[in-house]
């Protein structure tokens, strides 16, 4: 991204200036006034560098998000990206976090439909996949992977029913996007979701 390149250039220029300013500081020890001015200048440059770093990092995040959205799909204010392989719930969750997202958490009927359609398209023939919903902390109290209360549930008939044995939730394609609790150590495909700022 051209913007990132420009910011990195600015950062390097600022670092060189800072180096120069620090050098000056050691040469002019005798003159207190000038020394203070140089220190102020250096502090100012440092804060500018901090700001530039923040911008570089947020640009990197935006770029990563764009890549995800291009590879996956963009629906409303989220991007979804299907996994290549199957994993246990915890590993699937960690993989999504490493990519800057979470396991997909449908928040309403529209998101369920979008997720179901994307799942069918991106993972044809896959019967179900992990969602970012679990009751492993408090049995029977299902929350999202951030531990936040859920306002939307889409349980299949007579689900959840796994008790303490089944603490992780999957979305079933054959049940039109309905949820079931499952054994967390089951190998399943998954979809990561990324919130668009
Ligand atoms: Ca349970």
Boltz pocket constraint, residues with backbone or C-beta under 6 A from the ligand:
constraints:
  - pocket:
      binder: B
      contacts: [[A, 135], [A, 136], [A, 139], [A, 140], [A, 162], [A, 163], [A, 164], [A, 165], [A, 166], [A, 167], [A, 168], [A, 181]]
      max_distance: 6.0
